């Protein structure tokens, strides 16, 4: 028979802790109300009720945070739910199984992004923490400022997936867009992807990021101009860091992304055949980079041992971090404005286009998986386009008799 006592504050306080395990006492006033005492001294109120073929233990709270009076009231409410056929224990279990947005994001990263070798995982996580999730408490980097939430950012990591509405996401998109439209679009893409993967893994609710029109984005077409090159190279030559100079030149001469240059390993570079194999590029596939003689010369001067990273550093990654401050100082010395490190990559493709290279060749050079990524260079290759237009219009005018056909005359002394 279960031990019954009349629950009062003094009676519950006087209950002795067992040497090990736990002991259960029942209330004389509310038959199904019990208090469980553990060896550690914890005293918790439960409603213990048969639920089908098993006994259900519905935890109400812990003494003394929950008083005896409140425990009785909660017990009667719980027994009322049982009487209606609605098991509060099952409801609590279902509630516990509902995913939060933070859990869904972590699952997406662990089960999809990282196994697929996404080079952008760190970027996605940084955007997520700054705009949608929890910003981890981390000290500022040695040469940088402490990371902070975006002024329009939120922390939805603890909210259930089905609690976030389309209106919530629209508001977030609009507020972020007031400061950074491109960032706002990336946030919507990430949220939509997380919900999409969650749906594949059992989530049956709606995707609140669906149907939100992105802000218009202008494709950046900035590249280094001919009149900027002398000042740029002169300013670069004045820099005191060989690592920085080599990094900038390799970005320009290979057209590779900055993270690929910084994380390059000697084992992937064949200097004799002048080929660099990037094993895991942004598009998820290996990319072969043709090394021009100048790039080979730089690499030959880097490390006689040719082991490990090309740009090693005592850092968490093992290689150098993007040189933001030194880059800004370089631009200031060169007198160049609105020019990013990534624009070095675009500069190679742009000069290829200006020189008449086909979009297919440019795409192959830059490791583009989709032809759409190369289309921006089509509007930069005006010289070959102009030559083609001149040829076509001349032919039309000649056929119409408006323009005379060029006559070839023999020059004396030349066959």
VEXDREN-2710 file (C-alpha; in Angstrom, 1 decimal):
% VEXDREN-2710
k/r/px/py/pz
1/UNK/0.0/0.0/0.0
2/UNK/1.3/3.5/-0.8
3/UNK/2.2/5.7/2.1
4/UNK/-0.3/8.5/2.5
5/UNK/0.1/11.7/4.6
6/UNK/-1.7/15.0/4.7
7/UNK/0.3/17.3/2.6
8/UNK/1.2/20.6/4.3
9/UNK/4.3/22.7/4.0
10/UNK/5.7/21.4/7.3
11/UNK/4.9/17.8/6.5
12/UNK/6.6/17.9/3.1
13/UNK/9.6/19.7/4.6
14/UNK/9.9/17.0/7.2
15/UNK/10.0/14.1/4.7
16/UNK/13.4/12.3/5.0
17/UNK/15.6/11.6/2.0
18/UNK/16.3/7.9/1.3
19/UNK/19.9/6.7/1.4
20/UNK/19.6/5.8/-2.3
21/UNK/16.9/5.8/-5.0
22/UNK/13.7/7.6/-4.3
23/UNK/10.6/7.4/-2.1
24/UNK/7.0/8.3/-3.0
25/UNK/4.3/9.7/-0.7
26/UNK/0.6/10.3/-1.6
27/UNK/-1.7/13.0/-0.4
28/UNK/-4.7/12.1/1.7
29/UNK/-6.7/15.0/0.2
30/UNK/-6.1/14.5/-3.5
31/UNK/-5.8/10.8/-4.1
32/UNK/-3.6/10.9/-7.2
33/UNK/-1.3/13.6/-6.0
34/UNK/2.1/12.4/-4.9
35/UNK/5.5/13.8/-3.9
36/UNK/8.7/12.0/-4.8
37/UNK/11.8/12.4/-2.6
38/UNK/15.2/11.5/-4.0
39/UNK/18.5/10.7/-2.2
40/UNK/19.8/14.1/-3.4
41/UNK/17.0/15.9/-1.5
42/UNK/14.8/16.9/-4.4
43/UNK/11.1/16.8/-3.7
44/UNK/8.8/16.9/-6.7
45/UNK/5.0/16.8/-7.1
46/UNK/3.4/14.4/-9.5
47/UNK/0.0/13.2/-10.6
48/UNK/0.2/9.4/-10.9
49/UNK/-2.7/8.0/-13.0
50/UNK/-3.3/4.9/-15.1
51/UNK/-3.3/5.9/-18.7
52/UNK/-4.3/3.0/-20.8
53/UNK/-2.1/0.0/-20.1
54/UNK/0.6/2.0/-18.3
55/UNK/0.9/4.3/-15.4
56/UNK/1.4/8.0/-16.3
57/UNK/3.7/10.2/-14.2
58/UNK/2.8/13.8/-14.8
59/UNK/5.3/16.1/-13.1
60/UNK/3.7/19.3/-11.8
61/UNK/6.6/21.1/-10.2
62/UNK/9.3/21.0/-7.5
63/UNK/8.9/21.9/-3.8
64/UNK/9.3/24.5/-2.3
65/UNK/9.0/26.5/-5.6
66/UNK/5.6/25.0/-6.0
67/UNK/3.5/25.1/-2.8
68/UNK/1.2/22.4/-1.6
69/UNK/-1.9/24.5/-2.4
70/UNK/-0.7/25.1/-6.0
71/UNK/0.2/21.4/-6.4
72/UNK/-3.3/20.4/-5.4
73/UNK/-4.9/22.9/-7.8
74/UNK/-2.6/21.7/-10.7
75/UNK/-3.3/18.1/-9.8
76/UNK/-7.1/18.6/-10.1
77/UNK/-6.6/20.3/-13.5
78/UNK/-4.5/17.5/-14.7
79/UNK/-7.0/14.8/-13.5
80/UNK/-9.7/16.8/-15.3
81/UNK/-7.8/16.5/-18.5
82/UNK/-7.3/12.7/-18.0
83/UNK/-11.1/12.4/-17.4
84/UNK/-11.7/14.1/-20.8
85/UNK/-9.5/11.6/-22.5
86/UNK/-6.7/14.1/-23.1
87/UNK/-3.5/12.8/-21.5
88/UNK/-1.3/15.7/-20.3
89/UNK/1.7/13.3/-20.3
90/UNK/1.3/12.5/-24.0
91/UNK/0.7/16.2/-24.8
92/UNK/3.9/17.1/-22.9
93/UNK/5.8/14.4/-24.7
94/UNK/4.6/15.7/-28.1
95/UNK/5.5/19.2/-27.1
96/UNK/9.0/18.1/-26.1
97/UNK/9.4/16.4/-29.5
98/UNK/8.6/19.6/-31.4
99/UNK/11.7/21.0/-33.0
100/UNK/13.0/24.5/-32.3
101/UNK/14.4/26.6/-35.2
102/UNK/17.9/26.4/-33.6
103/UNK/17.7/22.6/-33.5
104/UNK/16.5/22.4/-37.1
105/UNK/19.5/24.7/-38.1
106/UNK/22.0/22.5/-36.3
107/UNK/20.5/19.4/-37.8
108/UNK/20.7/21.0/-41.3
109/UNK/24.4/21.8/-40.8
110/UNK/25.3/18.4/-39.4
111/UNK/23.3/16.2/-41.7
112/UNK/23.4/18.2/-45.0
113/UNK/25.8/21.2/-45.2
114/UNK/28.9/19.6/-43.7
115/UNK/28.6/16.2/-45.3
116/UNK/28.2/17.8/-48.7
117/UNK/31.4/19.7/-48.2
118/UNK/29.9/23.1/-48.4
119/UNK/32.6/25.7/-48.4
120/UNK/30.1/28.3/-47.3
121/UNK/29.2/26.6/-44.0
122/UNK/31.1/29.1/-41.9
123/UNK/29.6/32.0/-43.8
124/UNK/26.1/30.6/-43.4
125/UNK/26.6/30.0/-39.7
126/UNK/28.0/33.6/-39.3
127/UNK/24.9/35.1/-41.0
128/UNK/22.6/32.8/-38.9
129/UNK/24.2/33.9/-35.6
130/UNK/24.2/37.5/-36.5
131/UNK/20.6/37.7/-37.9
132/UNK/18.5/34.7/-36.8
133/UNK/20.0/32.6/-34.1
134/UNK/22.0/33.0/-30.9
135/UNK/25.3/35.0/-31.0
136/UNK/27.9/32.9/-29.1
137/UNK/29.8/34.7/-26.4
138/UNK/33.2/34.8/-27.8
139/UNK/36.1/37.3/-27.1
140/UNK/37.1/39.6/-29.9
141/UNK/39.9/38.5/-32.2
142/UNK/43.4/39.9/-31.6
143/UNK/43.1/42.3/-34.5
144/UNK/39.4/42.7/-34.8
145/UNK/36.2/43.9/-33.0
146/UNK/33.8/41.7/-31.1
147/UNK/31.1/40.1/-33.2
148/UNK/27.6/41.5/-32.4
149/UNK/24.0/40.9/-33.5
150/UNK/22.8/42.9/-36.4
151/UNK/20.7/45.9/-35.2
152/UNK/17.7/44.3/-36.9
153/UNK/18.6/40.8/-36.0
154/UNK/16.5/38.4/-33.9
155/UNK/17.1/35.3/-31.8
156/UNK/14.6/32.7/-32.8
157/UNK/16.7/29.7/-31.9
158/UNK/14.4/28.7/-29.0
159/UNK/11.1/29.1/-30.9
160/UNK/9.3/26.1/-32.3
161/UNK/9.3/25.7/-36.0
162/UNK/5.5/26.0/-36.3
163/UNK/5.4/29.1/-34.1
164/UNK/7.3/31.3/-36.6
165/UNK/4.9/32.8/-39.1
166/UNK/5.2/34.2/-42.6
167/UNK/4.5/37.7/-41.1
168/UNK/7.4/37.3/-38.7
169/UNK/9.8/36.4/-41.5
170/UNK/8.5/39.2/-43.8
171/UNK/9.1/41.7/-41.0
172/UNK/12.6/40.4/-40.4
173/UNK/13.3/40.6/-44.1
174/UNK/12.0/44.2/-44.4
175/UNK/13.9/45.4/-41.3
176/UNK/17.2/43.8/-42.4
177/UNK/16.6/45.1/-45.9
178/UNK/16.5/48.7/-44.6
179/UNK/20.2/48.3/-43.8
180/UNK/21.5/45.6/-46.1
181/UNK/19.2/44.3/-48.8
182/UNK/21.6/41.6/-50.0
183/UNK/22.1/40.3/-46.5
184/UNK/18.3/40.2/-46.0
185/UNK/17.9/38.1/-49.1
186/UNK/20.6/35.6/-47.9
187/UNK/18.8/35.3/-44.5
188/UNK/15.5/34.4/-46.3
189/UNK/17.3/31.8/-48.4
190/UNK/18.9/30.2/-45.3
191/UNK/15.6/30.1/-43.3
192/UNK/13.8/28.6/-46.3
193/UNK/16.5/26.0/-46.8
194/UNK/16.4/25.0/-43.1
195/UNK/12.6/24.5/-43.3
196/UNK/13.0/22.6/-46.5
197/UNK/15.4/20.2/-45.0
198/UNK/13.3/19.9/-41.9
199/UNK/10.3/18.9/-44.1
200/UNK/12.4/16.1/-45.6
201/UNK/13.1/14.8/-42.1
202/UNK/9.5/14.8/-40.9
203/UNK/8.4/18.4/-40.2
204/UNK/4.8/18.8/-41.5
205/UNK/4.2/22.5/-41.0
206/UNK/4.5/25.4/-43.4
207/UNK/7.7/27.1/-44.6
208/UNK/7.3/30.7/-43.4
209/UNK/9.9/32.0/-45.8
210/UNK/8.0/30.9/-48.9
211/UNK/6.5/33.7/-51.1
212/UNK/8.7/36.5/-49.9
213/UNK/10.0/38.5/-52.8
214/UNK/13.7/39.2/-52.5
215/UNK/15.1/42.7/-52.8
216/UNK/16.5/43.6/-56.2
217/UNK/20.3/42.9/-56.3
218/UNK/22.6/44.6/-58.7
219/UNK/25.3/42.2/-60.0
220/UNK/28.6/43.7/-59.0
221/UNK/30.8/44.3/-62.1
222/UNK/33.7/46.2/-60.5
223/UNK/37.1/45.2/-61.7
224/UNK/40.5/46.9/-61.8
225/UNK/40.8/49.4/-64.6
226/UNK/43.8/49.9/-66.9
227/UNK/44.5/53.4/-65.4
228/UNK/44.3/51.9/-61.8
229/UNK/46.9/49.1/-62.4
230/UNK/50.1/51.2/-62.2
231/UNK/49.1/52.8/-58.9
232/UNK/47.9/49.4/-57.5
233/UNK/51.1/47.6/-58.3
234/UNK/53.2/50.4/-57.0
235/UNK/51.3/50.5/-53.7
236/UNK/51.5/46.7/-53.5
237/UNK/55.3/46.8/-54.0
238/UNK/55.6/49.2/-51.1
239/UNK/53.9/46.8/-48.6
240/UNK/56.2/45.3/-46.0
241/UNK/54.5/41.8/-45.9
242/UNK/55.6/39.2/-48.5
243/UNK/52.6/37.1/-47.4
244/UNK/50.2/39.9/-48.2
245/UNK/51.9/40.7/-51.6
246/UNK/51.9/37.0/-52.6
247/UNK/48.3/36.6/-51.5
248/UNK/47.1/39.6/-53.5
249/UNK/49.0/38.6/-56.6
250/UNK/47.9/35.0/-56.5
251/UNK/44.2/36.2/-56.2
252/UNK/44.7/38.4/-59.3
253/UNK/46.7/35.9/-61.4
254/UNK/44.6/32.8/-60.7
255/UNK/41.2/34.3/-60.3
256/UNK/40.6/32.0/-57.3
257/UNK/38.4/32.9/-54.4
258/UNK/40.3/34.4/-51.4
259/UNK/39.5/31.5/-49.1
260/UNK/40.8/29.0/-51.7
261/UNK/44.1/31.0/-52.0
262/UNK/44.5/31.3/-48.2
263/UNK/43.7/27.6/-47.5
264/UNK/45.7/26.3/-50.5
265/UNK/47.9/23.2/-49.7
266/UNK/51.2/22.3/-51.4
267/UNK/49.9/18.8/-51.9
268/UNK/47.4/20.1/-54.4
269/UNK/49.9/22.2/-56.4
270/UNK/52.0/20.7/-59.2
271/UNK/54.5/23.4/-60.1
272/UNK/56.2/21.3/-62.9
273/UNK/52.9/21.1/-64.8
274/UNK/51.7/24.5/-63.5
275/UNK/48.4/23.2/-62.3
276/UNK/46.7/23.9/-59.0
277/UNK/43.8/21.5/-58.0
278/UNK/41.3/23.0/-55.6
279/UNK/39.8/19.8/-54.2
280/UNK/36.7/21.4/-52.6
281/UNK/35.5/24.6/-54.2
282/UNK/32.3/26.6/-53.5
283/UNK/30.3/24.7/-56.1
284/UNK/31.2/21.4/-54.4
285/UNK/33.4/20.1/-57.2
286/UNK/37.2/20.0/-57.7
287/UNK/38.6/22.9/-59.8
288/UNK/41.8/22.9/-61.9
289/UNK/43.5/26.3/-62.0
290/UNK/46.1/27.0/-64.7
291/UNK/49.1/28.7/-63.2
292/UNK/50.7/31.4/-65.3
293/UNK/54.6/31.7/-65.1
294/UNK/54.3/34.6/-62.7
295/UNK/52.2/32.6/-60.3
296/UNK/54.6/29.7/-60.5
297/UNK/57.5/32.0/-59.6
298/UNK/55.6/33.4/-56.6
299/UNK/54.9/29.9/-55.3
300/UNK/58.5/28.7/-55.9
301/UNK/59.6/31.6/-53.6
302/UNK/57.1/30.7/-50.9
303/UNK/58.4/27.6/-49.1
304/UNK/61.4/25.4/-50.0
305/UNK/59.8/22.5/-48.1
306/UNK/56.5/22.6/-50.0
307/UNK/54.5/21.0/-47.2
308/UNK/51.3/22.0/-45.4
309/UNK/49.5/25.3/-46.2
310/UNK/50.9/27.7/-48.7
311/UNK/50.0/30.5/-46.3
312/UNK/50.5/28.9/-42.8
313/UNK/49.7/30.7/-39.6
314/UNK/49.3/30.0/-35.9
315/UNK/45.5/30.2/-36.0
316/UNK/42.5/27.9/-35.5
317/UNK/42.4/27.1/-39.2
318/UNK/46.1/26.8/-39.6
319/UNK/46.3/29.4/-42.4
320/UNK/46.2/33.2/-42.7
321/UNK/42.9/35.1/-42.1
322/UNK/41.7/37.6/-44.8
323/UNK/43.9/40.7/-44.5
324/UNK/41.2/43.3/-44.2
325/UNK/43.1/46.2/-42.6
326/UNK/46.2/45.7/-44.8
327/UNK/43.9/45.6/-47.8
328/UNK/42.3/48.9/-46.9
329/UNK/45.7/50.5/-46.4
330/UNK/46.7/49.3/-49.8
331/UNK/43.7/50.9/-51.5
332/UNK/44.4/54.1/-49.7
333/UNK/48.0/54.2/-50.9
334/UNK/46.9/53.4/-54.4
335/UNK/44.0/55.9/-54.4
336/UNK/41.5/53.3/-55.4
337/UNK/37.9/53.4/-54.1
338/UNK/35.1/50.7/-53.9
339/UNK/37.4/47.8/-54.6
340/UNK/37.1/44.5/-52.7
341/UNK/39.4/41.5/-52.5
342/UNK/36.8/39.5/-54.4
343/UNK/37.1/42.0/-57.2
344/UNK/40.5/40.6/-58.0
345/UNK/38.8/37.4/-59.0
346/UNK/36.4/39.4/-61.2
347/UNK/39.3/41.4/-62.6
348/UNK/40.8/38.3/-64.2
349/UNK/37.5/37.3/-65.8
350/UNK/36.9/40.8/-67.0
351/UNK/40.2/41.2/-68.6
352/UNK/39.7/37.8/-70.3
353/UNK/36.4/39.1/-71.6
354/UNK/38.0/42.3/-72.9
355/UNK/40.7/40.3/-74.6
356/UNK/38.0/38.3/-76.5
357/UNK/37.9/35.1/-74.5
358/UNK/34.6/33.2/-74.8
359/UNK/32.3/32.9/-71.8
360/UNK/32.9/29.2/-71.8
361/UNK/36.6/29.7/-71.3
362/UNK/36.1/32.4/-68.7
363/UNK/33.7/30.1/-66.8
364/UNK/36.2/27.2/-67.0
365/UNK/39.0/29.5/-65.7
366/UNK/37.0/30.7/-62.7
367/UNK/35.5/27.3/-61.9
368/UNK/31.9/28.3/-62.5
369/UNK/29.5/25.4/-62.4
370/UNK/26.6/27.3/-63.9
371/UNK/26.8/29.4/-67.1
372/UNK/24.7/32.1/-65.4
373/UNK/27.6/32.9/-63.1
374/UNK/29.7/33.9/-66.1
375/UNK/27.0/36.0/-67.9
376/UNK/28.1/39.2/-66.1
377/UNK/31.3/39.2/-68.2
378/UNK/29.4/39.3/-71.4
379/UNK/28.7/43.0/-71.0
380/UNK/32.3/43.7/-70.3
381/UNK/33.8/42.4/-73.6
382/UNK/32.9/45.5/-75.7
383/UNK/36.0/45.4/-78.0
384/UNK/35.2/42.0/-79.6
385/UNK/31.5/42.9/-79.6
386/UNK/32.3/46.2/-81.4
387/UNK/34.4/44.4/-83.9
388/UNK/31.7/41.9/-84.6
389/UNK/29.0/44.6/-85.0
390/UNK/31.3/46.6/-87.3
391/UNK/31.8/43.5/-89.5
392/UNK/28.1/42.8/-89.7
393/UNK/26.9/46.3/-90.4
394/UNK/29.6/46.8/-93.0
395/UNK/28.4/43.6/-94.8
396/UNK/24.8/44.8/-94.7
397/UNK/25.7/48.3/-96.0
398/UNK/27.9/46.8/-98.8
399/UNK/25.1/44.5/-99.8
400/UNK/22.7/47.4/-100.0
401/UNK/25.2/49.3/-102.1
402/UNK/25.3/52.1/-99.5
403/UNK/28.9/51.4/-98.7
404/UNK/31.6/50.6/-101.2
405/UNK/33.4/47.2/-101.0
406/UNK/37.0/47.6/-100.0
407/UNK/39.3/47.1/-102.9
408/UNK/42.6/45.4/-102.5
409/UNK/45.5/47.0/-104.4
410/UNK/48.8/45.4/-105.0
411/UNK/51.7/47.3/-103.5
412/UNK/54.7/47.4/-105.8
413/UNK/57.5/45.1/-104.9
414/UNK/55.2/42.9/-102.7
415/UNK/53.6/39.7/-104.1
END
